[in-house]
Amino acid sequence: MKKLAMVVGVACAVAKVLAQGNAVVPLWPAGKVPGALGQGTNDTPTLTAYLPGEGKGHGAAMVICPGGGYGGLAPHEGRDYALFLNREGVACFVLKYRLGSHGYRHPVMVNDAARAVRLVRARASEWGVDRDRVGIMGSSAGGHLASTLITHFDGGDPGAPDAVERESSRPSLGVLCYPVITMGAFTHHGSRSNLLGPEPDAALVEDLSNEKRVRKDGPPVFVWHTVEDTAVPVENAMLFADGMRKAGVPFDLHVYEKGRHGIGLRAAPPAFENPHPWARDMVFFLRERGFLK
């Protein structure tokens, strides 16, 4: 009965989102969040749904992981991307994942991301989503989180009492924006410390250097970076692309000369009339992959 109540609780939260528009849905019902250190806002991972207007959606969905060094969440790398992609007919779900600044460490963050992808698939009919077109997108540390799920996904647990946990956490594709990828020499040290603690175990550093964990059965990825980025070195994107090349996984790599770290779209909502070129290149990639219909 407890497991049934969990499923019903999530279903009710989804219904509330549909009724209220850009409302917030918890990944788990209150008091049921695995690994929670409390029951406050910082302990409650959520999705905020940004759905295309009626008749404008075509089934594609994107779970969006904002950056912030695993210590915060940058709004312009969540909401802004969602509103931009809504214009292309993509249903977007901005993930508020738990953070190192609130006492959390790996694997809590990737568990939140995996649950988000599973939840979108489990409620695909309510959100007007094609369960085979659920991508993940992340910027900076959010890019590390997205790339962690891209390289550490699973097929779900067919015997789980919770229907959400039966779903695969494999994203259909990925979009990585100036991502942290490695925990090694070119890492962003603040992100690594927030994720793994100040003195991380060598095995975790190896396992979460995602350029070393690209899987042959992984999804295609669009990854971009700028040469001018002084916070997260461009080598991060290049290392991941090289890992994908070696694994035989399709990818687009775009390295632009200009642009500071954290630039996002370089345009304020709702206009988005003059975004950085990466945004249009991403749309081209999504169309070429059949993600956009």
MIDOSE-1310 file (N, C-alpha, C; in nm, 2 decimals, decimal comma, always signed):
residues 293
mkkl	+0,08/-0,12/+0,00/+0,00/+0,00/+0,00/+0,09/+0,13/+0,00; +0,20/+0,12/+0,07/+0,29/+0,24/+0,07/+0,34/+0,27/-0,07; +0,38/+0,16/-0,14/+0,43/+0,18/-0,28/+0,32/+0,24/-0,37; +0,20/+0,19/-0,35/+0,09/+0,24/-0,43/+0,07/+0,39/-0,40
amvv	+0,08/+0,43/-0,27/+0,06/+0,56/-0,23/+0,16/+0,65/-0,29; +0,29/+0,60/-0,31/+0,40/+0,68/-0,37/+0,36/+0,71/-0,51; +0,31/+0,61/-0,59/+0,28/+0,63/-0,73/+0,17/+0,73/-0,74; +0,06/+0,71/-0,66/-0,05/+0,80/-0,66/-0,01/+0,94/-0,63
gvac	+0,08/+0,96/-0,53/+0,13/+1,09/-0,49/+0,20/+1,16/-0,60; +0,28/+1,09/-0,68/+0,35/+1,15/-0,79/+0,25/+1,19/-0,90; +0,15/+1,10/-0,92/+0,05/+1,12/-1,03/-0,03/+1,24/-1,00; -0,06/+1,26/-0,87/-0,14/+1,38/-0,83/-0,06/+1,51/-0,85
avak	+0,07/+1,50/-0,82/+0,16/+1,62/-0,84/+0,17/+1,65/-0,99; +0,18/+1,55/-1,08/+0,18/+1,57/-1,22/+0,05/+1,64/-1,27; -0,06/+1,59/-1,22/-0,19/+1,65/-1,26/-0,19/+1,80/-1,22; -0,14/+1,83/-1,11/-0,13/+1,97/-1,06/-0,05/+2,06/-1,16
vlaq	+0,06/+2,00/-1,21/+0,14/+2,07/-1,31/+0,06/+2,10/-1,43; -0,01/+2,00/-1,48/-0,08/+2,02/-1,60/-0,19/+2,13/-1,58; -0,25/+2,14/-1,47/-0,35/+2,23/-1,44/-0,30/+2,37/-1,43; -0,18/+2,39/-1,37/-0,13/+2,52/-1,33/-0,02/+2,57/-1,43
gnav	+0,02/+2,50/-1,53/+0,12/+2,55/-1,62/+0,26/+2,52/-1,57; +0,34/+2,63/-1,55/+0,48/+2,61/-1,51/+0,49/+2,59/-1,36; +0,42/+2,49/-1,31/+0,42/+2,46/-1,17/+0,53/+2,35/-1,14; +0,55/+2,32/-1,02/+0,66/+2,24/-0,97/+0,60/+2,10/-0,93
vplw	+0,67/+1,99/-0,97/+0,63/+1,86/-0,93/+0,75/+1,79/-0,86; +0,73/+1,74/-0,74/+0,84/+1,67/-0,68/+0,88/+1,54/-0,75; +1,01/+1,50/-0,74/+1,05/+1,38/-0,80/+1,00/+1,26/-0,72; +0,98/+1,27/-0,59/+0,93/+1,17/-0,50/+0,83/+1,24/-0,41
pagk	+0,73/+1,17/-0,36/+0,64/+1,23/-0,26/+0,71/+1,27/-0,14; +0,65/+1,36/-0,07/+0,71/+1,42/+0,06/+0,73/+1,30/+0,16; +0,85/+1,31/+0,21/+0,89/+1,20/+0,31/+0,94/+1,08/+0,25; +0,95/+1,07/+0,12/+0,99/+0,95/+0,05/+1,12/+0,97/-0,04
vpga	+1,19/+1,08/-0,02/+1,30/+1,11/-0,10/+1,42/+1,03/-0,05; +1,48/+0,94/-0,13/+1,59/+0,86/-0,08/+1,71/+0,95/-0,06; +1,78/+0,92/+0,06/+1,90/+0,99/+0,09/+1,88/+1,13/+0,14; +1,75/+1,17/+0,17/+1,73/+1,31/+0,21/+1,79/+1,33/+0,35
lgqg	+1,84/+1,45/+0,37/+1,90/+1,49/+0,50/+1,79/+1,57/+0,58; +1,68/+1,59/+0,52/+1,57/+1,66/+0,59/+1,45/+1,67/+0,49; +1,35/+1,75/+0,52/+1,23/+1,76/+0,44/+1,21/+1,91/+0,39; +1,31/+1,99/+0,39/+1,30/+2,13/+0,35/+1,31/+2,14/+0,20
tndt	+1,31/+2,27/+0,16/+1,32/+2,30/+0,01/+1,45/+2,24/-0,05; +1,56/+2,26/+0,03/+1,69/+2,21/-0,02/+1,70/+2,06/-0,03; +1,61/+1,99/+0,04/+1,61/+1,84/+0,04/+1,51/+1,78/-0,05; +1,44/+1,86/-0,13/+1,33/+1,82/-0,21/+1,36/+1,84/-0,36
ptlt	+1,41/+1,74/-0,43/+1,44/+1,76/-0,58/+1,30/+1,77/-0,65; +1,30/+1,86/-0,75/+1,17/+1,88/-0,82/+1,20/+1,90/-0,97; +1,09/+1,89/-1,05/+1,09/+1,93/-1,19/+0,99/+2,05/-1,20; +1,03/+2,15/-1,28/+0,94/+2,25/-1,32/+0,91/+2,24/-1,47
aylp	+0,78/+2,22/-1,50/+0,74/+2,19/-1,64/+0,72/+2,31/-1,72; +0,78/+2,32/-1,83/+0,75/+2,43/-1,93/+0,70/+2,36/-2,06; +0,57/+2,37/-2,08/+0,51/+2,30/-2,19/+0,48/+2,39/-2,30; +0,50/+2,34/-2,43/+0,46/+2,43/-2,54/+0,31/+2,46/-2,54
gegk	+0,28/+2,56/-2,61/+0,14/+2,60/-2,62/+0,05/+2,49/-2,69; -0,07/+2,49/-2,67/-0,16/+2,39/-2,73/-0,14/+2,38/-2,88; -0,12/+2,25/-2,92/-0,10/+2,23/-3,06/+0,04/+2,26/-3,12; +0,13/+2,31/-3,03/+0,26/+2,34/-3,07/+0,37/+2,23/-3,04
ghga	+0,34/+2,14/-2,95/+0,43/+2,04/-2,91/+0,42/+1,92/-3,01; +0,53/+1,85/-3,02/+0,54/+1,73/-3,11/+0,60/+1,61/-3,05; +0,60/+1,61/-2,91/+0,64/+1,49/-2,84/+0,78/+1,49/-2,78; +0,87/+1,58/-2,83/+1,01/+1,58/-2,78/+1,01/+1,65/-2,64
amvi	+1,09/+1,60/-2,56/+1,10/+1,65/-2,42/+1,25/+1,66/-2,38; +1,28/+1,76/-2,30/+1,42/+1,78/-2,25/+1,42/+1,80/-2,10; +1,49/+1,72/-2,03/+1,52/+1,75/-1,89/+1,64/+1,84/-1,88; +1,63/+1,95/-1,81/+1,74/+2,05/-1,81/+1,80/+2,06/-1,67
cpgg	+1,93/+2,05/-1,67/+2,01/+2,06/-1,54/+2,09/+2,19/-1,54; +2,05/+2,29/-1,47/+2,12/+2,42/-1,46/+2,26/+2,39/-1,40; +2,35/+2,48/-1,43/+2,48/+2,48/-1,37/+2,48/+2,56/-1,24; +2,60/+2,57/-1,18/+2,62/+2,64/-1,06/+2,72/+2,57/-0,97
gygg	+2,81/+2,49/-1,03/+2,92/+2,44/-0,95/+2,88/+2,33/-0,85; +2,77/+2,27/-0,86/+2,71/+2,18/-0,76/+2,69/+2,25/-0,63; +2,69/+2,39/-0,63/+2,67/+2,46/-0,51/+2,55/+2,55/-0,52; +2,50/+2,57/-0,65/+2,38/+2,66/-0,67/+2,32/+2,62/-0,80
laph	+2,21/+2,69/-0,84/+2,14/+2,66/-0,97/+2,12/+2,79/-1,04; +2,18/+2,80/-1,16/+2,17/+2,93/-1,24/+2,03/+2,93/-1,31; +1,95/+3,03/-1,28/+1,81/+3,03/-1,35/+1,82/+3,04/-1,50; +1,92/+3,12/-1,55/+1,93/+3,14/-1,70/+1,97/+3,02/-1,77
egrd	+2,02/+2,92/-1,70/+2,06/+2,79/-1,76/+1,95/+2,69/-1,74; +1,84/+2,73/-1,70/+1,72/+2,64/-1,68/+1,60/+2,70/-1,75; +1,54/+2,80/-1,69/+1,42/+2,86/-1,74/+1,44/+2,91/-1,89; +1,55/+2,99/-1,91/+1,57/+3,05/-2,04/+1,58/+2,94/-2,15
yalf	+1,66/+2,83/-2,12/+1,67/+2,72/-2,22/+1,53/+2,66/-2,25; +1,45/+2,65/-2,14/+1,32/+2,59/-2,16/+1,23/+2,67/-2,25; +1,23/+2,80/-2,22/+1,15/+2,89/-2,30/+1,19/+2,90/-2,45; +1,32/+2,89/-2,47/+1,38/+2,88/-2,61/+1,33/+2,76/-2,68
lnre	+1,34/+2,64/-2,61/+1,31/+2,52/-2,67/+1,16/+2,50/-2,69; +1,08/+2,57/-2,60/+0,93/+2,57/-2,62/+0,90/+2,62/-2,75; +0,97/+2,72/-2,80/+0,94/+2,77/-2,93/+0,96/+2,67/-3,04; +1,04/+2,57/-3,02/+1,07/+2,46/-3,12/+0,97/+2,35/-3,09
gvac	+0,88/+2,36/-3,00/+0,78/+2,26/-2,97/+0,83/+2,15/-2,87; +0,94/+2,18/-2,80/+0,99/+2,08/-2,70/+0,93/+2,11/-2,56; +0,88/+2,01/-2,50/+0,84/+2,01/-2,36/+0,96/+2,01/-2,28; +0,97/+2,10/-2,18/+1,10/+2,11/-2,10/+1,07/+2,10/-1,95
fvlk	+1,16/+2,04/-1,88/+1,15/+2,01/-1,74/+1,28/+2,05/-1,67; +1,27/+2,16/-1,60/+1,39/+2,21/-1,54/+1,41/+2,14/-1,40; +1,53/+2,07/-1,38/+1,55/+1,99/-1,27/+1,62/+2,08/-1,16; +1,56/+2,07/-1,04/+1,62/+2,13/-0,92/+1,67/+2,00/-0,84
yrlg	+1,80/+1,98/-0,86/+1,87/+1,87/-0,80/+1,93/+1,91/-0,67; +1,96/+1,81/-0,58/+2,03/+1,84/-0,45/+2,17/+1,88/-0,47; +2,23/+1,96/-0,38/+2,35/+2,03/-0,40/+2,46/+2,00/-0,29; +2,58/+2,01/-0,33/+2,69/+1,99/-0,23/+2,69/+2,10/-0,12
shgy	+2,64/+2,22/-0,16/+2,64/+2,33/-0,06/+2,53/+2,30/+0,05; +2,45/+2,20/+0,03/+2,35/+2,17/+0,13/+2,38/+2,03/+0,19; +2,50/+1,99/+0,17/+2,54/+1,87/+0,24/+2,54/+1,74/+0,16; +2,50/+1,75/+0,03/+2,48/+1,62/-0,05/+2,61/+1,59/-0,13
rhpv	+2,63/+1,47/-0,15/+2,74/+1,42/-0,23/+2,69/+1,32/-0,33; +2,78/+1,29/-0,43/+2,75/+1,18/-0,52/+2,72/+1,05/-0,44; +2,62/+0,97/-0,48/+2,55/+0,97/-0,61/+2,41/+1,04/-0,60; +2,39/+1,12/-0,50/+2,26/+1,18/-0,49/+2,22/+1,26/-0,61
mvnd	+2,31/+1,34/-0,67/+2,28/+1,42/-0,78/+2,24/+1,34/-0,90; +2,32/+1,24/-0,94/+2,28/+1,16/-1,05/+2,16/+1,08/-1,03; +2,13/+1,04/-0,91/+2,00/+0,97/-0,88/+1,88/+1,06/-0,90; +1,90/+1,19/-0,87/+1,79/+1,29/-0,90/+1,77/+1,30/-1,05
aara	+1,88/+1,31/-1,13/+1,87/+1,32/-1,27/+1,81/+1,20/-1,33; +1,85/+1,08/-1,28/+1,79/+0,96/-1,34/+1,64/+0,95/-1,31; +1,60/+0,99/-1,18/+1,46/+0,99/-1,15/+1,38/+1,09/-1,24; +1,44/+1,20/-1,27/+1,37/+1,30/-1,35/+1,34/+1,24/-1,49
vrlv	+1,44/+1,17/-1,55/+1,42/+1,11/-1,69/+1,31/+1,00/-1,67; +1,32/+0,92/-1,57/+1,22/+0,81/-1,55/+1,08/+0,87/-1,53; +1,07/+0,98/-1,46/+0,94/+1,04/-1,43/+0,88/+1,10/-1,55; +0,95/+1,16/-1,64/+0,90/+1,22/-1,76/+0,85/+1,10/-1,85
rara	+0,92/+0,99/-1,85/+0,88/+0,88/-1,93/+0,75/+0,81/-1,87; +0,75/+0,80/-1,74/+0,64/+0,74/-1,67/+0,51/+0,82/-1,69; +0,52/+0,95/-1,71/+0,40/+1,03/-1,72/+0,39/+1,09/-1,86; +0,45/+1,02/-1,96/+0,46/+1,08/-2,10/+0,32/+1,11/-2,15
sewg	+0,22/+1,03/-2,13/+0,09/+1,06/-2,19/+0,03/+1,19/-2,13; +0,05/+1,21/-2,00/-0,01/+1,33/-1,94/+0,06/+1,46/-1,99; +0,19/+1,45/-2,02/+0,26/+1,56/-2,06/+0,27/+1,58/-2,21; +0,21/+1,48/-2,29/+0,22/+1,49/-2,43/+0,35/+1,46/-2,49
vdrd	+0,43/+1,37/-2,42/+0,56/+1,34/-2,46/+0,58/+1,20/-2,52; +0,67/+1,19/-2,62/+0,71/+1,06/-2,68/+0,81/+1,00/-2,59; +0,79/+0,89/-2,52/+0,88/+0,83/-2,43/+1,01/+0,80/-2,49; +1,02/+0,79/-2,63/+1,15/+0,76/-2,70/+1,22/+0,88/-2,74
rvgi	+1,17/+1,00/-2,70/+1,24/+1,13/-2,73/+1,24/+1,21/-2,60; +1,32/+1,16/-2,50/+1,34/+1,23/-2,38/+1,49/+1,26/-2,36; +1,53/+1,38/-2,39/+1,67/+1,41/-2,38/+1,71/+1,48/-2,25; +1,84/+1,50/-2,23/+1,89/+1,57/-2,11/+1,99/+1,68/-2,16
mgss	+1,99/+1,79/-2,09/+2,07/+1,91/-2,12/+2,12/+1,96/-2,00; +2,25/+2,00/-2,00/+2,31/+2,06/-1,88/+2,42/+2,16/-1,92; +2,45/+2,25/-1,83/+2,55/+2,36/-1,85/+2,65/+2,35/-1,73; +2,78/+2,36/-1,76/+2,88/+2,37/-1,66/+2,87/+2,25/-1,57
aggh	+2,85/+2,26/-1,43/+2,84/+2,15/-1,35/+2,71/+2,07/-1,38; +2,61/+2,14/-1,43/+2,49/+2,07/-1,48/+2,52/+1,99/-1,60; +2,62/+2,03/-1,68/+2,67/+1,95/-1,79/+2,74/+1,82/-1,74; +2,81/+1,84/-1,63/+2,87/+1,72/-1,57/+2,76/+1,62/-1,53
last	+2,66/+1,67/-1,46/+2,55/+1,59/-1,42/+2,48/+1,52/-1,54; +2,46/+1,59/-1,64/+2,40/+1,53/-1,76/+2,49/+1,43/-1,82; +2,62/+1,46/-1,83/+2,71/+1,36/-1,89/+2,73/+1,24/-1,80; +2,71/+1,26/-1,67/+2,71/+1,14/-1,58/+2,60/+1,05/-1,61
lith	+2,48/+1,10/-1,63/+2,37/+1,01/-1,66/+2,38/+0,95/-1,80; +2,44/+1,03/-1,89/+2,46/+0,98/-2,03/+2,56/+0,86/-2,03; +2,65/+0,85/-1,93/+2,75/+0,75/-1,92/+2,72/+0,64/-1,81; +2,62/+0,67/-1,73/+2,60/+0,58/-1,61/+2,45/+0,54/-1,60
fdgg	+2,37/+0,55/-1,71/+2,23/+0,52/-1,71/+2,21/+0,37/-1,69; +2,08/+0,33/-1,66/+2,04/+0,19/-1,65/+1,90/+0,18/-1,72; +1,87/+0,05/-1,74/+1,74/+0,02/-1,81/+1,62/+0,02/-1,72; +1,63/+0,05/-1,59/+1,52/+0,05/-1,50/+1,51/-0,09/-1,43
dpga	+1,42/-0,09/-1,34/+1,40/-0,22/-1,26/+1,26/-0,27/-1,29; +1,25/-0,37/-1,38/+1,12/-0,42/-1,42/+1,03/-0,47/-1,31; +1,09/-0,51/-1,20/+1,01/-0,56/-1,09/+0,98/-0,46/-0,98; +1,02/-0,33/-1,00/+1,00/-0,23/-0,90/+0,85/-0,21/-0,87
pdav	+0,81/-0,20/-0,74/+0,67/-0,17/-0,71/+0,63/-0,02/-0,76; +0,73/+0,06/-0,76/+0,71/+0,20/-0,80/+0,72/+0,20/-0,95; +0,61/+0,24/-1,02/+0,61/+0,24/-1,17/+0,72/+0,33/-1,23; +0,75/+0,44/-1,16/+0,85/+0,53/-1,22/+0,99/+0,46/-1,23
eres	+1,02/+0,38/-1,13/+1,15/+0,31/-1,12/+1,16/+0,20/-1,23; +1,05/+0,16/-1,29/+1,06/+0,06/-1,39/+1,11/+0,12/-1,53; +1,11/+0,25/-1,54/+1,15/+0,32/-1,66/+1,30/+0,33/-1,67; +1,35/+0,33/-1,80/+1,49/+0,35/-1,83/+1,53/+0,49/-1,79
srps	+1,66/+0,51/-1,75/+1,71/+0,64/-1,72/+1,80/+0,68/-1,84; +1,81/+0,60/-1,95/+1,89/+0,64/-2,06/+1,83/+0,76/-2,14; +1,90/+0,87/-2,14/+1,84/+0,98/-2,22/+1,85/+0,94/-2,37; +1,75/+1,00/-2,45/+1,75/+0,97/-2,59/+1,86/+1,05/-2,66
lgvl	+1,90/+1,16/-2,61/+2,02/+1,23/-2,66/+2,06/+1,33/-2,55; +2,17/+1,40/-2,57/+2,22/+1,49/-2,47/+2,27/+1,62/-2,54; +2,26/+1,73/-2,46/+2,31/+1,86/-2,50/+2,39/+1,91/-2,38; +2,52/+1,93/-2,41/+2,62/+1,97/-2,30/+2,68/+2,11/-2,33
cypv	+2,65/+2,21/-2,25/+2,69/+2,34/-2,27/+2,81/+2,38/-2,18; +2,92/+2,41/-2,23/+3,05/+2,44/-2,16/+3,06/+2,35/-2,04; +3,05/+2,22/-2,06/+3,04/+2,13/-1,94/+3,16/+2,10/-1,87; +3,15/+2,08/-1,74/+3,25/+2,01/-1,66/+3,24/+1,86/-1,70
itmg	+3,35/+1,80/-1,74/+3,34/+1,66/-1,78/+3,43/+1,57/-1,69; +3,56/+1,62/-1,68/+3,66/+1,54/-1,61/+3,67/+1,58/-1,46; +3,71/+1,49/-1,38/+3,74/+1,52/-1,24/+3,89/+1,52/-1,23; +3,97/+1,51/-1,34/+4,11/+1,51/-1,34/+4,17/+1,64/-1,36
afth	+4,28/+1,65/-1,44/+4,36/+1,77/-1,45/+4,29/+1,89/-1,49; +4,19/+1,88/-1,58/+4,12/+2,00/-1,63/+3,99/+2,02/-1,57; +3,97/+1,97/-1,45/+3,84/+1,98/-1,38/+3,81/+2,12/-1,33; +3,69/+2,15/-1,30/+3,66/+2,27/-1,22/+3,66/+2,23/-1,07
hgsr	+3,75/+2,28/-1,00/+3,78/+2,22/-0,86/+3,66/+2,25/-0,77; +3,59/+2,36/-0,78/+3,48/+2,39/-0,70/+3,37/+2,28/-0,72; +3,34/+2,25/-0,85/+3,24/+2,15/-0,88/+3,28/+2,01/-0,82; +3,41/+1,98/-0,84/+3,45/+1,85/-0,78/+3,44/+1,84/-0,63
snll	+3,48/+1,95/-0,57/+3,47/+1,95/-0,42/+3,33/+1,94/-0,37; +3,23/+2,01/-0,44/+3,09/+2,00/-0,40/+3,03/+1,87/-0,42; +3,08/+1,80/-0,53/+3,02/+1,67/-0,57/+3,08/+1,56/-0,49; +3,21/+1,56/-0,47/+3,28/+1,45/-0,41/+3,35/+1,47/-0,27
gpep	+3,34/+1,60/-0,23/+3,41/+1,64/-0,10/+3,55/+1,68/-0,12; +3,61/+1,74/-0,02/+3,74/+1,81/-0,04/+3,86/+1,71/-0,07; +3,84/+1,58/-0,02/+3,95/+1,48/-0,05/+3,88/+1,36/-0,11; +3,85/+1,36/-0,23/+3,77/+1,25/-0,30/+3,85/+1,13/-0,31
daal	+3,78/+1,02/-0,30/+3,84/+0,89/-0,33/+3,89/+0,88/-0,47; +4,00/+0,82/-0,50/+4,06/+0,81/-0,63/+3,97/+0,73/-0,73; +3,90/+0,63/-0,67/+3,81/+0,55/-0,76/+3,69/+0,63/-0,80; +3,64/+0,73/-0,72/+3,53/+0,81/-0,76/+3,58/+0,91/-0,86
vedl	+3,70/+0,97/-0,84/+3,75/+1,06/-0,94/+3,76/+0,99/-1,08; +3,81/+0,87/-1,08/+3,82/+0,80/-1,21/+3,68/+0,77/-1,27; +3,58/+0,72/-1,18/+3,45/+0,68/-1,23/+3,37/+0,80/-1,28; +3,39/+0,92/-1,22/+3,32/+1,04/-1,26/+3,39/+1,13/-1,36
snek	+3,51/+1,09/-1,41/+3,57/+1,15/-1,52/+3,50/+1,09/-1,64; +3,40/+1,16/-1,69/+3,30/+1,09/-1,78/+3,36/+1,07/-1,92; +3,47/+1,14/-1,95/+3,53/+1,11/-2,08/+3,58/+0,97/-2,09; +3,60/+0,91/-1,97/+3,65/+0,77/-1,96/+3,54/+0,67/-1,95
rvrk	+3,42/+0,71/-1,95/+3,30/+0,63/-1,92/+3,20/+0,62/-2,04; +3,24/+0,68/-2,15/+3,15/+0,68/-2,27/+3,12/+0,53/-2,31; +2,99/+0,51/-2,33/+2,94/+0,37/-2,36/+2,90/+0,36/-2,50; +2,93/+0,24/-2,56/+2,89/+0,22/-2,70/+2,74/+0,23/-2,72
dgpp	+2,66/+0,20/-2,61/+2,52/+0,20/-2,62/+2,46/+0,34/-2,57; +2,55/+0,44/-2,56/+2,51/+0,57/-2,51/+2,44/+0,65/-2,63; +2,37/+0,76/-2,59/+2,30/+0,84/-2,69/+2,39/+0,94/-2,76; +2,34/+0,99/-2,87/+2,42/+1,10/-2,94/+2,42/+1,22/-2,85
vfvw	+2,52/+1,31/-2,87/+2,54/+1,42/-2,79/+2,58/+1,54/-2,87; +2,52/+1,66/-2,84/+2,57/+1,79/-2,89/+2,65/+1,85/-2,78; +2,77/+1,89/-2,80/+2,86/+1,95/-2,70/+2,92/+2,07/-2,75; +2,92/+2,18/-2,67/+2,98/+2,31/-2,72/+3,06/+2,37/-2,60
htve	+3,16/+2,45/-2,64/+3,24/+2,52/-2,55/+3,30/+2,65/-2,61; +3,37/+2,73/-2,54/+3,44/+2,84/-2,60/+3,58/+2,84/-2,55; +3,67/+2,89/-2,64/+3,81/+2,89/-2,61/+3,84/+2,99/-2,50; +3,76/+3,10/-2,49/+3,78/+3,20/-2,39/+3,74/+3,16/-2,25
dtav	+3,68/+3,05/-2,23/+3,63/+3,00/-2,10/+3,75/+2,99/-2,01; +3,75/+3,07/-1,90/+3,86/+3,06/-1,81/+3,82/+2,98/-1,68; +3,69/+2,95/-1,67/+3,65/+2,88/-1,55/+3,65/+2,73/-1,57; +3,60/+2,68/-1,68/+3,60/+2,54/-1,71/+3,68/+2,53/-1,85
pven	+3,80/+2,47/-1,85/+3,88/+2,47/-1,97/+3,81/+2,39/-2,08; +3,83/+2,44/-2,21/+3,77/+2,38/-2,32/+3,81/+2,24/-2,34; +3,92/+2,19/-2,28/+3,96/+2,05/-2,29/+3,85/+1,96/-2,24; +3,76/+2,01/-2,15/+3,66/+1,92/-2,10/+3,57/+1,87/-2,22
amlf	+3,52/+1,96/-2,30/+3,44/+1,93/-2,41/+3,52/+1,84/-2,51; +3,64/+1,87/-2,53/+3,72/+1,80/-2,63/+3,75/+1,66/-2,58; +3,77/+1,64/-2,45/+3,80/+1,51/-2,40/+3,67/+1,42/-2,42; +3,55/+1,48/-2,39/+3,43/+1,40/-2,40/+3,41/+1,36/-2,55
adgm	+3,43/+1,46/-2,64/+3,41/+1,43/-2,78/+3,50/+1,32/-2,83; +3,63/+1,32/-2,78/+3,72/+1,22/-2,81/+3,68/+1,08/-2,76; +3,62/+1,08/-2,64/+3,57/+0,96/-2,58/+3,46/+0,90/-2,66; +3,37/+0,99/-2,71/+3,26/+0,95/-2,79/+3,31/+0,89/-2,93
rkag	+3,41/+0,96/-2,98/+3,46/+0,91/-3,11/+3,52/+0,77/-3,10; +3,59/+0,75/-2,99/+3,65/+0,62/-2,97/+3,55/+0,51/-2,95; +3,44/+0,55/-2,89/+3,33/+0,45/-2,86/+3,24/+0,43/-2,98; +3,25/+0,52/-3,08/+3,16/+0,51/-3,20/+3,03/+0,56/-3,18
vpfd	+3,01/+0,66/-3,09/+2,88/+0,72/-3,06/+2,87/+0,85/-3,13; +2,76/+0,88/-3,20/+2,75/+1,01/-3,28/+2,75/+1,13/-3,18; +2,82/+1,23/-3,24/+2,82/+1,36/-3,16/+2,85/+1,48/-3,25; +2,81/+1,59/-3,21/+2,85/+1,72/-3,27/+2,93/+1,80/-3,17
lhvy	+3,05/+1,84/-3,20/+3,14/+1,92/-3,12/+3,15/+2,06/-3,18; +3,12/+2,16/-3,10/+3,13/+2,30/-3,15/+3,22/+2,38/-3,05; +3,33/+2,43/-3,10/+3,42/+2,51/-3,02/+3,42/+2,65/-3,08; +3,37/+2,75/-3,01/+3,37/+2,89/-3,05/+3,48/+2,97/-2,99
ekgr	+3,53/+3,06/-3,06/+3,64/+3,14/-3,01/+3,59/+3,23/-2,89; +3,49/+3,30/-2,91/+3,44/+3,40/-2,82/+3,33/+3,35/-2,73; +3,34/+3,41/-2,61/+3,23/+3,38/-2,51/+3,28/+3,34/-2,37; +3,24/+3,41/-2,27/+3,28/+3,37/-2,14/+3,21/+3,25/-2,09
hgig	+3,25/+3,20/-1,97/+3,18/+3,09/-1,91/+3,04/+3,13/-1,86; +2,95/+3,05/-1,88/+2,81/+3,08/-1,82/+2,73/+3,17/-1,90; +2,76/+3,19/-2,03/+2,69/+3,29/-2,11/+2,55/+3,25/-2,14; +2,51/+3,12/-2,13/+2,38/+3,08/-2,17/+2,34/+3,12/-2,31
lraa	+2,22/+3,17/-2,33/+2,17/+3,20/-2,46/+2,22/+3,34/-2,51; +2,27/+3,42/-2,42/+2,31/+3,56/-2,45/+2,19/+3,64/-2,50; +2,08/+3,61/-2,45/+1,96/+3,69/-2,48/+1,86/+3,67/-2,37; +1,78/+3,78/-2,34/+1,69/+3,78/-2,23/+1,55/+3,73/-2,28
ppaf	+1,48/+3,65/-2,20/+1,35/+3,61/-2,24/+1,25/+3,73/-2,23; +1,15/+3,73/-2,31/+1,10/+3,62/-2,40/+1,15/+3,64/-2,54; +1,24/+3,73/-2,57/+1,27/+3,76/-2,71/+1,35/+3,65/-2,78; +1,47/+3,61/-2,73/+1,56/+3,51/-2,78/+1,58/+3,54/-2,93
enph	+1,59/+3,66/-2,97/+1,60/+3,69/-3,11/+1,75/+3,69/-3,16; +1,84/+3,70/-3,06/+1,98/+3,71/-3,10/+2,07/+3,62/-3,01; +2,04/+3,49/-3,01/+2,11/+3,40/-2,92/+2,25/+3,38/-2,97; +2,34/+3,33/-2,89/+2,47/+3,28/-2,93/+2,45/+3,17/-3,04
pwar	+2,54/+3,16/-3,14/+2,52/+3,07/-3,25/+2,50/+2,92/-3,20; +2,55/+2,88/-3,08/+2,53/+2,75/-3,04/+2,38/+2,70/-3,04; +2,29/+2,80/-3,01/+2,15/+2,77/-2,99/+2,10/+2,72/-3,13; +2,13/+2,79/-3,23/+2,08/+2,75/-3,37/+2,15/+2,62/-3,41
dmvf	+2,28/+2,61/-3,38/+2,35/+2,48/-3,41/+2,28/+2,36/-3,34; +2,24/+2,38/-3,22/+2,18/+2,28/-3,14/+2,05/+2,24/-3,21; +1,97/+2,34/-3,25/+1,84/+2,31/-3,32/+1,86/+2,22/-3,44; +1,96/+2,26/-3,52/+2,00/+2,18/-3,64/+2,03/+2,04/-3,60
flre	+2,11/+2,02/-3,49/+2,15/+1,89/-3,45/+2,02/+1,81/-3,41; +1,93/+1,87/-3,33/+1,81/+1,81/-3,29/+1,72/+1,76/-3,41; +1,72/+1,84/-3,51/+1,64/+1,81/-3,63/+1,71/+1,69/-3,71; +1,84/+1,70/-3,72/+1,92/+1,60/-3,79/+1,90/+1,46/-3,72
rgfl	+1,89/+1,46/-3,59/+1,88/+1,34/-3,51/+1,73/+1,29/-3,51; +1,64/+1,36/-3,57/+1,50/+1,32/-3,57/+1,43/+1,35/-3,43; +1,49/+1,43/-3,35/+1,44/+1,46/-3,22/+1,32/+1,56/-3,24; +1,34/+1,65/-3,33/+1,23/+1,75/-3,37/+1,16/+1,70/-3,49
k	+1,03/+1,70/-3,49/+0,96/+1,65/-3,60/+0,90/+1,77/-3,68
